[in-house]
């Protein structure tokens, strides 16, 4: 597991994607994969990064099909992963970025006890449109479930939209979204594409995190999972996600340096 963690850390430090980890931890050993993720989290926090929430991945059948996996996973969000709405991602900051639009939840209460539909809803302070910029330290996105879990859920950066919307105002299961690049639609999806309901994805994460002894806390940001297929990113791209009831969220990727 330490060798797997070191392989990922070296890829992140050098900007050169590494070989898959399955020769070290297998393809579907959940305990080993999350153990590697925890080592990476400890490395980041020891270096001064602060955990601000979690991201749920692989909740959409289209994304699962793209990556050849069939169950959700989660990763950790750090404070330095946040990018301002309508901001710019510097060239070379990510290795192999792709982008997807999501519903983000910001919690107003801990989720450390009984997890029910009612307790999950009550814990949500508000929801926001979000973009997740996923990335992989594994060369060519040649990943299995074990690879992506160990690699912090193939995390990269995230962007929250400016509008803060209560659940009583907009039900996340009923939203629709378009992801646009250069004024044209490149991906479409719905709230129901996220594990049937983004709140169901949040409940899954809350139970999983609680059972692992690291429950979700008030103030956490939770990216609930993709509402449609993710899209590769090229230098100079500008993306805007439009999510009904939650507003728009946008990001630009700087062109490569000459």
Rosetta silent file (secondary structure, phi, psi, omega in degrees, C-alpha in Angstrom):
SEQUENCE: XXXXXXXXXXXXXXXXXXXXXXXXXXXXXXXXXXXXXXXXXXXXXXXXXXXXXXXXXXXXXXXXXXXXXXXXXXXXXXXXXXXXXXXXXXXXXXXXXXXXXXXXXXXXXXXXXXXXXXXXXXXXXXXXXXXXXXXXXXXXXXXXXXXXXXXXXXXXXXXXXXXXXXXXXXXXXXXXXXXXXXXXXXXXXXXXXXXXXXXXXXXXXXXXXXXXXXXXXXXXXXXXXXXXXXXXXXXXXXXXXXXXXXXXXXXXXXXXXX
SCORE:     score description
SCORE:     0.000 S_00000001
   1 L     0.000  -37.583  177.806    0.000    0.000    0.000 S_00000001
   2 H   -66.908  -36.830  177.528    2.844    2.406    0.698 S_00000001
   3 H   -64.247  -38.376  177.418    4.355    1.636   -2.692 S_00000001
   4 H   -64.473  -44.235  178.222    0.995    2.406   -4.311 S_00000001
   5 H   -61.858  -43.268 -179.849    0.763    5.701   -2.427 S_00000001
   6 H   -63.107  -36.424  178.862    4.323    6.598   -3.391 S_00000001
   7 H   -62.878  -43.444  178.843    3.569    5.874   -7.048 S_00000001
   8 H   -68.652  -40.549  179.124    0.638    8.306   -6.994 S_00000001
   9 H   -63.615  -38.759  178.838    2.577   10.953   -5.079 S_00000001
  10 H   -66.438  -39.873  177.893    5.414   10.769   -7.583 S_00000001
  11 H   -62.435  -43.174  179.913    2.981   11.163  -10.498 S_00000001
  12 H   -65.806  -38.014 -176.619    1.427   14.229   -8.895 S_00000001
  13 H   -73.585  -35.749 -174.946    4.817   15.758   -8.120 S_00000001
  14 H   -94.754  -17.959 -175.107    6.383   15.169  -11.533 S_00000001
  15 L    77.147   12.954  179.128    3.330   15.637  -13.740 S_00000001
  16 L  -111.271  109.528 -179.076    4.006   12.277  -15.370 S_00000001
  17 L   -54.911  149.352 -174.203    1.075    9.822  -15.036 S_00000001
  18 E  -106.286  173.304  175.600    2.002    6.463  -13.533 S_00000001
  19 L   -68.973  155.409  175.518    1.179    2.826  -14.212 S_00000001
  20 L   -55.888  161.482 -175.804   -2.045    1.406  -12.735 S_00000001
  21 L   -96.280   -1.200 -171.377   -1.937    0.209   -9.137 S_00000001
  22 H   -66.580  -19.633  174.291   -3.584   -3.166   -9.629 S_00000001
  23 H   -71.625  -16.071 -178.449   -0.247   -4.975   -9.588 S_00000001
  24 H  -104.446  -39.037 -173.499    0.115   -3.711   -6.009 S_00000001
  25 H  -125.865    3.655 -179.505   -3.422   -3.657   -4.539 S_00000001
  26 L    81.696 -178.890 -176.093   -5.576   -5.599   -6.994 S_00000001
  27 L   -94.736  -25.959 -172.488   -8.592   -4.381   -8.943 S_00000001
  28 L  -142.966   25.982  175.554  -11.369   -4.497   -6.355 S_00000001
  29 L   -81.971   94.789 -173.275   -9.836   -4.756   -2.867 S_00000001
  30 H   -60.962  -44.787 -177.364  -11.908   -1.988   -1.293 S_00000001
  31 H   -62.085  -43.931 -179.958  -10.087   -2.000    2.047 S_00000001
  32 H   -65.474  -41.477 -177.862   -6.650   -1.751    0.420 S_00000001
  33 H   -63.878  -44.867  179.217   -7.754    0.994   -1.960 S_00000001
  34 H   -71.140  -27.965  175.129   -9.198    3.174    0.792 S_00000001
  35 H   -64.398  -39.948  175.390   -6.138    2.496    2.939 S_00000001
  36 H   -63.842  -44.490  178.893   -3.988    3.979    0.149 S_00000001
  37 H   -57.723  -41.842 -179.521   -6.385    6.943   -0.084 S_00000001
  38 H   -64.948  -35.539  176.356   -6.036    7.537    3.677 S_00000001
  39 H   -63.735  -41.028  178.146   -2.243    7.574    3.354 S_00000001
  40 H   -66.705  -38.980  177.371   -2.509   10.222    0.652 S_00000001
  41 H   -62.038  -43.665  178.406   -4.948   12.233    2.787 S_00000001
  42 H   -62.534  -39.313  178.211   -2.524   12.119    5.714 S_00000001
  43 H   -61.232  -43.927 -178.318    0.291   13.243    3.425 S_00000001
  44 H   -66.721  -45.476 -178.320   -1.782   16.218    2.235 S_00000001
  45 H   -68.767  -36.015  175.879   -2.920   17.278    5.703 S_00000001
  46 H   -61.410  -29.134  179.799    0.597   16.906    7.120 S_00000001
  47 L   -85.786   -0.520  174.926    1.681   19.338    4.392 S_00000001
  48 L   110.993   -5.207  178.141   -0.941   21.869    5.523 S_00000001
  49 L   -71.724  151.150 -178.608   -4.003   21.107    3.370 S_00000001
  50 L  -116.721  131.304  177.601   -7.389   21.204    5.101 S_00000001
  51 E   -74.328  128.302 -179.184  -10.216   18.719    4.455 S_00000001
  52 E  -120.549   -0.010  179.318  -13.422   20.598    3.529 S_00000001
  53 E   162.464 -159.176 -178.229  -15.686   17.768    2.374 S_00000001
  54 E  -137.721  161.171  172.482  -16.041   14.734    0.130 S_00000001
  55 E  -124.489  136.051  175.646  -16.804   13.904   -3.477 S_00000001
  56 E   -98.995  135.067  179.433  -18.920   10.978   -4.568 S_00000001
  57 E  -123.606  164.821  173.327  -17.948    9.314   -7.802 S_00000001
  58 L    61.051   39.673  177.092  -19.276    6.689  -10.168 S_00000001
  59 L   -95.317  -11.557 -175.298  -22.944    7.379   -9.424 S_00000001
  60 L  -108.116  128.842 -178.628  -23.950    7.716  -13.059 S_00000001
  61 H   -56.531  -34.387  179.938  -24.294    4.650  -15.304 S_00000001
  62 H   -66.280  -41.076  178.474  -22.800    6.547  -18.241 S_00000001
  63 H   -69.424  -40.130  176.785  -19.697    7.450  -16.250 S_00000001
  64 H   -58.670  -41.860  179.171  -19.452    3.903  -14.886 S_00000001
  65 H   -65.064  -38.282  178.800  -19.566    2.620  -18.455 S_00000001
  66 H   -60.969  -36.312 -173.801  -16.856    5.081  -19.490 S_00000001
  67 H  -103.222   -3.594  177.489  -14.549    3.795  -16.742 S_00000001
  68 L    71.071   33.983  178.212  -15.588    0.143  -16.684 S_00000001
  69 L  -127.678  169.220 -171.682  -16.774    0.110  -13.058 S_00000001
  70 L  -140.242   20.617  177.596  -20.142   -0.561  -11.467 S_00000001
  71 L  -150.900  157.928 -179.494  -20.376    0.962   -7.966 S_00000001
  72 L   -68.550  164.047  169.327  -19.938    4.367   -6.278 S_00000001
  73 E  -144.261 -179.775  174.475  -16.797    5.537   -4.559 S_00000001
  74 E  -144.996  158.925  174.453  -15.717    8.643   -2.684 S_00000001
  75 E  -136.275 -179.065 -175.599  -12.725   10.894   -2.282 S_00000001
  76 E  -106.378  137.233  173.103  -11.684   13.804   -0.094 S_00000001
  77 E   -97.411  130.256  176.236  -12.028   17.502   -0.950 S_00000001
  78 E  -108.718  158.529 -176.403   -9.220   19.780    0.227 S_00000001
  79 H   -60.148  -32.197 -177.598   -9.340   23.549    0.555 S_00000001
  80 H   -82.447    4.360  175.990   -6.831   24.063   -2.257 S_00000001
  81 H   -90.149  -12.018 -177.058   -9.045   22.156   -4.723 S_00000001
  82 E   -78.999  133.981  174.855  -11.683   24.915   -4.833 S_00000001
  83 E  -120.328  138.144 -178.847  -11.712   27.248   -7.851 S_00000001
  84 L   -64.142  145.346  170.673  -13.872   30.373   -7.940 S_00000001
  85 L   -53.804  133.735 -178.996  -16.933   30.466  -10.160 S_00000001
  86 L    66.411   21.042  177.389  -15.949   32.002  -13.506 S_00000001
  87 E   -88.272 -171.193 -178.019  -12.288   31.564  -12.587 S_00000001
  88 E  -129.781  134.562  174.829   -9.399   30.143  -14.605 S_00000001
  89 E   -93.133  125.246 -176.867   -7.422   26.949  -14.127 S_00000001
  90 L   -64.741  145.377  176.317   -3.741   27.493  -14.887 S_00000001
  91 L   -59.888  137.363  177.029   -2.159   25.525  -17.721 S_00000001
  92 L    82.500    0.284 -178.971   -0.352   22.445  -16.464 S_00000001
  93 L   -71.811  -30.050 -178.546   -2.100   22.320  -13.081 S_00000001
  94 L  -118.408  159.730 -176.212   -3.783   18.996  -13.921 S_00000001
  95 L   -88.602  -54.693 -173.998   -2.525   15.897  -15.696 S_00000001
  96 L  -141.084   64.249 -169.206   -5.506   14.487  -17.649 S_00000001
  97 L   -70.855  146.449  168.975   -8.541   16.626  -16.787 S_00000001
  98 E  -136.539  162.611 -173.483  -12.144   15.852  -17.570 S_00000001
  99 E  -134.406  148.245  177.574  -15.200   17.776  -16.403 S_00000001
 100 E  -149.576  152.657 -179.819  -18.712   16.976  -15.210 S_00000001
 101 E  -100.286  142.248 -173.302  -21.635   18.939  -13.762 S_00000001
 102 E  -145.546  168.363  165.622  -23.103   18.047  -10.387 S_00000001
 103 E   -96.124  126.958  175.304  -25.315   19.094   -7.507 S_00000001
 104 E  -103.925  139.345  174.044  -23.243   20.094   -4.479 S_00000001
 105 E  -109.898  138.928  171.310  -24.624   19.977   -0.945 S_00000001
 106 E  -113.047  123.340 -172.983  -23.329   22.104    1.916 S_00000001
 107 E   -85.315  143.073  174.841  -24.170   20.583    5.288 S_00000001
 108 L  -108.171   -2.703 -179.480  -25.534   22.508    8.227 S_00000001
 109 L  -150.064  157.586  176.661  -25.418   19.578   10.672 S_00000001
 110 L   -68.296  152.832  172.207  -23.361   16.463   11.351 S_00000001
 111 E  -122.903   73.135 -174.009  -24.430   13.111    9.885 S_00000001
 112 L  -121.555    6.967  179.332  -22.947   10.823   12.504 S_00000001
 113 L  -120.628 -135.441  177.912  -25.937    8.932   13.862 S_00000001
 114 L   -66.523  131.209 -179.232  -28.933    7.219   12.304 S_00000001
 115 L  -106.117  110.648  176.926  -29.020    7.918    8.568 S_00000001
 116 L  -129.489  171.450  175.881  -32.528    8.191    7.140 S_00000001
 117 H   -56.886  -40.090 -177.404  -34.084   10.203    4.348 S_00000001
 118 H   -68.057  -43.334 -178.113  -35.315   12.646    6.971 S_00000001
 119 H   -69.779  -33.033  177.849  -31.965   13.091    8.740 S_00000001
 120 H   -66.948  -47.309  179.634  -30.147   13.546    5.437 S_00000001
 121 H   -61.254  -42.545 -177.621  -32.579   16.215    4.256 S_00000001
 122 H   -66.149  -26.884 -177.489  -32.443   17.975    7.610 S_00000001
 123 H   -79.335  -15.884 -177.297  -28.638   18.072    7.523 S_00000001
 124 E   -81.658  118.578  174.621  -28.493   19.933    4.190 S_00000001
 125 E   -75.805  -47.864  176.759  -28.120   23.683    4.662 S_00000001
 126 E  -162.228  169.942  178.101  -28.264   24.409    0.929 S_00000001
 127 E  -124.012  155.681 -177.408  -27.409   23.059   -2.520 S_00000001
 128 E  -145.033  150.768  168.892  -25.456   24.649   -5.359 S_00000001
 129 E   -65.043  144.513 -177.651  -24.635   24.010   -8.994 S_00000001
 130 E  -145.862  153.064  168.041  -21.132   22.610   -9.250 S_00000001
 131 E  -115.715  130.135  170.249  -18.467   21.557  -11.703 S_00000001
 132 E  -106.963  126.318  175.561  -16.100   18.775  -10.782 S_00000001
 133 E  -100.876   99.525 -177.696  -12.842   18.690  -12.715 S_00000001
 134 E   -82.737  159.605 -177.935  -11.733   15.112  -12.347 S_00000001
 135 L  -152.851  161.031  177.581   -8.174   13.987  -12.993 S_00000001
 136 L  -137.482  132.713  172.475   -6.186   10.779  -12.874 S_00000001
 137 L   -81.599   -5.389 -179.269   -2.630   10.146  -11.899 S_00000001
 138 E   -90.027  127.798 -175.260   -2.971    6.808  -13.769 S_00000001
 139 H   -57.692  131.754  174.668   -1.689    6.951  -17.356 S_00000001
 140 H    66.991   17.237 -175.998   -4.409    6.979  -20.005 S_00000001
 141 H    53.300   34.164 -179.493   -7.200    6.724  -17.422 S_00000001
 142 L   -84.059   74.004 -169.605   -6.489    2.967  -17.425 S_00000001
 143 L  -118.316  150.515  166.429   -8.287    2.466  -14.134 S_00000001
 144 L  -110.611 -179.709  178.841  -10.212   -0.136  -12.210 S_00000001
 145 H   -56.931  -44.328 -179.583  -12.267    0.486   -9.087 S_00000001
 146 H   -61.927  -40.929  179.686   -9.190   -0.011   -6.909 S_00000001
 147 H   -61.341  -48.475 -174.486   -7.126    2.441   -8.942 S_00000001
 148 H   -70.840  -37.376  177.074   -9.661    5.266   -8.784 S_00000001
 149 H   -62.994  -48.642 -179.848  -10.451    4.822   -5.075 S_00000001
 150 H   -59.161  -36.989 -177.857   -6.766    4.832   -4.149 S_00000001
 151 L   -84.540   40.457  178.412   -6.244    7.917   -6.324 S_00000001
 152 L    51.779   41.795  178.493   -8.657    9.904   -4.121 S_00000001
 153 L    66.253   29.144 -177.760  -11.593    9.078   -6.387 S_00000001
 154 L    52.804   47.813 -176.210   -9.744   10.493   -9.429 S_00000001
 155 L   -85.273  158.034  175.398  -10.149   13.944   -7.947 S_00000001
 156 L  -141.170  -86.237 -179.094   -8.828   17.213   -9.289 S_00000001
 157 E  -137.348  171.977  174.246  -10.613   20.516   -8.625 S_00000001
 158 E  -149.918  156.702 -178.637  -14.150   21.760   -8.110 S_00000001
 159 E  -132.272  130.887  175.338  -16.198   24.913   -8.676 S_00000001
 160 E  -104.091  135.910  175.642  -19.341   25.969   -6.793 S_00000001
 161 L   -70.139  164.356 -174.299  -21.945   28.185   -8.402 S_00000001
 162 L   -77.045  -21.915 -174.578  -22.956   31.426   -6.674 S_00000001
 163 L   -85.088  132.033  177.023  -26.597   30.551   -5.921 S_00000001
 164 L  -108.532  114.435 -167.632  -27.420   28.874   -2.586 S_00000001
 165 E  -120.301  130.855  178.615  -30.745   27.058   -2.912 S_00000001
 166 L   -75.427  154.254  177.443  -32.802   25.343   -0.210 S_00000001
 167 L   -62.705  -33.475 -179.076  -34.194   21.845   -0.729 S_00000001
 168 L   -67.190  -18.711 -179.876  -37.711   23.173   -0.232 S_00000001
 169 L   -87.662  -41.688 -178.135  -37.159   25.397   -3.264 S_00000001
 170 L  -139.832  124.494  174.803  -35.687   22.833   -5.680 S_00000001
 171 L   -83.125  122.258 -175.320  -35.711   19.039   -5.430 S_00000001
 172 H   -63.032  -26.957  179.520  -32.350   17.827   -6.768 S_00000001
 173 H   -64.625  -25.945 -174.854  -33.838   14.668   -8.283 S_00000001
 174 H   -94.754    0.881 -177.170  -35.884   16.817  -10.660 S_00000001
 175 L   -75.913  154.786  169.527  -33.163   19.077  -12.030 S_00000001
 176 E  -121.663  156.159 -179.514  -31.905   18.934  -15.588 S_00000001
 177 E  -145.734  150.786  170.174  -28.569   20.202  -16.746 S_00000001
 178 E  -123.756  144.545  174.364  -26.600   21.061  -19.825 S_00000001
 179 E  -114.413  121.227 -174.135  -22.829   21.378  -20.029 S_00000001
 180 E  -114.120  143.837  173.052  -21.732   23.829  -22.706 S_00000001
 181 E  -132.532  126.082 -179.421  -18.378   24.465  -24.345 S_00000001
 182 L    53.446   36.795  175.549  -17.924   27.408  -26.730 S_00000001
 183 L    83.371   -4.548  178.946  -21.691   27.898  -26.752 S_00000001
 184 E  -111.829  146.719 -179.479  -22.518   24.337  -27.800 S_00000001
 185 E   -76.219  128.003 -179.898  -23.918   21.556  -25.632 S_00000001
 186 E  -114.028  -12.253  178.623  -21.409   18.757  -25.008 S_00000001
 187 E  -162.061  145.094  178.358  -23.227   16.791  -22.313 S_00000001
 188 E  -133.759  158.349  178.795  -26.722   16.571  -20.844 S_00000001
 189 E  -174.435 -178.697 -178.057  -28.187   14.877  -17.803 S_00000001
 190 E  -138.943  163.599  175.692  -30.694   14.898  -14.954 S_00000001
 191 H   -60.441  -34.437 -179.150  -30.738   14.642  -11.189 S_00000001
 192 H   -66.603  -17.290  178.977  -32.221   11.168  -11.463 S_00000001
 193 H   -75.102  -11.576 -179.878  -29.066   10.009  -13.263 S_00000001
 194 L   -96.280   86.500  178.964  -27.133   10.413   -9.995 S_00000001
 195 L    54.431   30.115 -178.799  -27.868    7.141   -8.171 S_00000001
 196 L    87.522  -28.433 -179.190  -31.575    7.786   -8.755 S_00000001
 197 L  -171.932  127.735  177.609  -31.472   10.986   -6.676 S_00000001
 198 H   -54.116  -29.552  176.302  -28.505   13.127   -5.528 S_00000001
 199 H   -68.935  -29.679  174.446  -29.905   12.875   -1.992 S_00000001
 200 H   -67.455  -37.817  175.974  -29.636    9.086   -2.241 S_00000001
 201 H   -64.114  -41.776  177.188  -25.979    9.511   -3.140 S_00000001
 202 H   -61.616  -42.210  178.536  -25.527   11.769   -0.095 S_00000001
 203 H   -63.065  -41.402  177.094  -27.194    9.149    2.118 S_00000001
 204 H   -58.593  -47.173 -179.902  -24.889    6.450    0.716 S_00000001
 205 H   -64.077  -42.693 -178.635  -21.849    8.569    1.518 S_00000001
 206 H   -59.775  -43.105  178.701  -23.145    9.482    4.984 S_00000001
 207 H   -66.715  -44.014 -178.009  -23.587    5.824    5.915 S_00000001
 208 H   -63.615  -46.784 -179.146  -20.248    4.821    4.433 S_00000001
 209 H   -64.613  -41.836  177.367  -18.333    7.638    6.129 S_00000001
 210 H   -60.199  -46.108 -177.331  -20.046    6.977    9.466 S_00000001
 211 H   -67.402  -24.564  176.690  -19.270    3.270    9.305 S_00000001
 212 L   -85.673   -0.931  177.930  -15.620    4.063    8.543 S_00000001
 213 L    82.533   15.689 -179.728  -15.426    6.227   11.665 S_00000001
 214 L  -136.049   69.067 -170.661  -15.044    9.532    9.809 S_00000001
 215 L   -70.007  161.983  175.202  -18.577   10.938    9.516 S_00000001
 216 E   -68.520  143.101 -175.908  -19.706   13.962    7.563 S_00000001
 217 L  -123.525  159.008  175.390  -19.716   17.177    9.583 S_00000001
 218 L   -54.894  136.413 -177.623  -21.500   20.518    9.502 S_00000001
 219 L    95.610  -17.472 -179.849  -19.852   22.797    6.972 S_00000001
 220 L   -64.197  142.917  168.852  -18.732   19.974    4.698 S_00000001
 221 E   -95.775  131.324  177.679  -19.135   20.356    0.953 S_00000001
 222 E  -124.371  117.458  171.558  -20.341   17.182   -0.751 S_00000001
 223 E   -85.392  119.308 -166.097  -20.211   16.768   -4.514 S_00000001
 224 E   -83.726  -10.236  178.939  -23.005   14.283   -5.090 S_00000001
 225 E   120.453  158.441 -172.021  -21.879   12.787   -8.423 S_00000001
 226 E   -66.407  143.218  175.064  -22.181   13.403  -12.131 S_00000001
 227 L   -95.020    3.840  179.991  -25.531   14.171  -13.755 S_00000001
 228 L  -179.709 -178.473 -176.657  -24.262   12.933  -17.124 S_00000001
 229 L   -61.580  144.171  175.803  -21.146   11.809  -18.992 S_00000001
 230 L   -80.681  159.273 -171.597  -17.877   13.580  -18.259 S_00000001
 231 E  -126.291  134.035  175.896  -16.107   15.463  -21.034 S_00000001
 232 E   -63.074  149.384 -178.177  -12.369   15.720  -21.815 S_00000001
 233 L  -109.781  138.332  174.934  -10.792   19.138  -21.313 S_00000001
 234 L  -119.931  150.406  176.995   -8.453   20.912  -23.736 S_00000001
 235 L   -54.319  135.591 -178.901   -6.354   24.042  -23.080 S_00000001
 236 L    91.737   -9.525  179.581   -8.386   27.174  -23.790 S_00000001
 237 L   -66.466  145.777  168.308  -11.760   25.527  -23.157 S_00000001
 238 E  -125.686  128.676 -178.587  -14.494   27.394  -21.310 S_00000001
 239 E  -117.911  142.423  172.412  -17.342   25.389  -19.808 S_00000001
 240 E  -131.793  126.028  173.353  -20.676   26.523  -18.412 S_00000001
 241 E  -101.750  134.038  177.830  -23.101   24.202  -16.637 S_00000001
 242 E  -118.499  115.274 -176.617  -26.741   25.256  -16.455 S_00000001
 243 E  -118.928  121.357 -175.465  -28.771   23.396  -13.828 S_00000001
 244 L   -58.733  131.848  178.883  -32.482   24.141  -13.521 S_00000001
 245 L    82.978  -16.043 -177.895  -33.327   25.729  -10.199 S_00000001
 246 L  -116.184  -11.422  177.559  -29.675   26.017   -9.170 S_00000001
 247 E    91.182 -164.362 -175.513  -28.308   28.443  -11.739 S_00000001
 248 E  -108.853  155.468  173.880  -25.103   28.462  -13.768 S_00000001
 249 E  -145.221  137.155 -171.606  -21.486   27.706  -12.903 S_00000001
 250 E  -136.976  156.607  177.273  -18.527   28.335  -15.224 S_00000001
 251 E  -154.068  147.602  176.404  -14.781   27.754  -15.530 S_00000001
 252 E  -120.484  142.441  176.379  -12.067   28.513  -18.079 S_00000001
 253 E  -107.737  123.366 -177.259   -8.912   26.519  -18.732 S_00000001
 254 L   -63.250  150.186  174.916   -5.886   28.576  -19.679 S_00000001
 255 L   -70.966  157.137  177.818   -4.119   27.848  -22.940 S_00000001
 256 L   -61.087  148.125  175.083   -0.755   26.116  -22.824 S_00000001
 257 L   -63.849  140.809 -178.809    2.216   28.387  -22.413 S_00000001
 258 L   -66.154    0.000    0.000    3.873   29.169  -25.772 S_00000001
